[in-house]
Amino acid sequence: MSATQRPVIGRPRGFDLDQALDRAVEVFWRQGYEGASLSDLTEAMGINKTSMYKAFGNKRDLFDRALSRYAEIDMAYAREALAAPTARQVAEIFLRENIKAVTAPGRPAGCFSIQSGLSCGPANADVSVTLARARKAGEEAMRDRFRRALQEGDLAPGNDPDNLARYITTVSEGLAVHAAAGATREDLARVVDLALRAFPGVET
């Protein structure tokens, strides 16, 4: 290469990947996987279809990226809850932060992992399966945390970590469904107050 030649530099993408992905998250969240057309997605993302394919792959690839982004950003409170020092705090932080997440201003009401796969036909049944697996993984992480609490003596013998994790995640999913139907934070907070009374170690 001569002194006058310059290395060829790739053409800049021209858009922010994370910002575009956040907008895709919202489209899938509001309209569901099947209801979100490529035109809806690219218009919201501010890019054309060619740019979308180059950056994210096809629609299903984009959805998987959106789900990962949702888990990283919107579900960060779950990781915070699991790091709490006691099982009681795990349950309370998770449910109370869940209320904030499913009623967050500027975000669709409810939960991405439920709303985006509510009405998938046979051709896209794998989307619903993927979302169910993601929710199950969250439940298993909570179960493992409660198993540790049992081993450490934080939960009394006789408590079943599997049942407790299923209970908390079922309540949280119910909160999301009611939030999508218009329930307020105050409405949901009263539900959490009642739910926590049934959790071991929570004062009534």
Secondary structure by P-SEA (a helix, b strand, c coil): ccccccccccccccccaaaaaaaaaaaaaacccccccaaaaaaaacccaaaaaaccccaaaaaaaaaaaaaaccaaaaaaaaacccaaaaaaaaaaaaaaaaaccccccccccccccccccccaaaaaaaaaaaaaaaaaaaaaaaaaaaaaccccccccaaaaaaaaaaaaaaaaaaaaacccaaaaaaaaaaaaaacccccc
